[in-house]
Amino acid sequence: MARTKIHVGLEIGTSKICMVVGEVKSDGSVKILGVGQSKSVGVRKGEIYDFPQVRACVKDALVKAEDASDVEIGSVFLAVTGSHIQGVNHQGSFRLPDSEDTIDADHVREAKEIARAVTIPPDHVYLHHVPRRFGVDGFHQASSPVGLTGRTVEADYHVVHGIRSRIENQIKCVREMPLDVDDLVFSPIATAQVALNREARDRGALVIDIGGGTTDYALYVDGMIEASGCIPVGGDHITNDIHLVTGLPFSKAELLKVREGDASGDAARSVGVVKVGDEKGFAEAEVKRQLLNDIIRQRLEETLGLLLKRLPDGSVDKIGTGVFLAGGTSLMRGFGELAHDIFRRDIYRPEPPELSGVQASFKDPQFTTALGLIRYAQIVESERSPKRGFLRKIWPFAR
């Protein structure tokens, strides 16, 4: 009888650091045992710029997660992001020897190796090689073509890579807890594990995870990942825009954005003014709702517009299911309406499926990536052992 397995996911974000402890039971169900959160300090646009501060925040999240779950944590699945990370599609083709016409495992292996061998900058390292599909003489196959007759076998992969040093810094931060890193996961790929089921992927779906400093995305078409990436813009940029235009302190601008802002573009929601109290006893400031909402909508329009330009031509027409919004900034009032205006597709906010032990607040979209790491770990456990050899290559002290 299969035993239960405990996995831990760690997301080091711009706004928060979140560690989730999940138990995968013998029947495949997942129970969340505990969550540890800490305000993120020292991270900008998803990347570490103040190592000691980030290390202290991760330590705080670790202590809270262990207390909440009553589990001694020894290793984590780590989500990574940043504008330096790129996702590209690459196809490899292998022609069978003239004396052979039946495809065997060695032929497929050759095609896979060619497809995985994407040329990347010397300072980059591979994060993922995600198989998309196979082909025989130009005809696409959903599964391995071993045993079929043909002259040429093709393999198609989605390859994700990023700057080695920036990824190493994240691993180093975790190792100094000290914790092992079971695997590295590009954040939108983790998010998609919770946001999308098989039907959604088959019909076409776009996942957008917009946090404090980055907007991550993953596009699935015909059941396969079509595109992924990270735009270095998030909710903090909206707050800074409000700060610059109104002259309010950054903290006040953040509260104003969260409590009063609306991105829908609905004129009825932009009537009147918002009074901002001054904690030092000075007279209240007033901000016109129209101005506030225009600032928010313009920045979000720009962000989603940048994302739209990065998607392959014509791919939006293949999104049959819709767009799934995750991340803290996706909670902005009116953001769903804005996303619908831009993509002209149904808009959803994912909820964790088939999970138990989850506090009500943990179903918040800002935790989707952390939950997705547990799902990703579950898949890794069922299919293969974690890539410890890979981690030794980019970080020699990984166990």
Order of alpha helices (4+ residues) and beta strands (2+ residues): beta-beta-beta-beta-beta-alpha-beta-beta-alpha-beta-beta-beta-alpha-beta-alpha-alpha-beta-beta-beta-alpha-alpha-beta-beta-alpha-beta-alpha-beta-beta-alpha-alpha
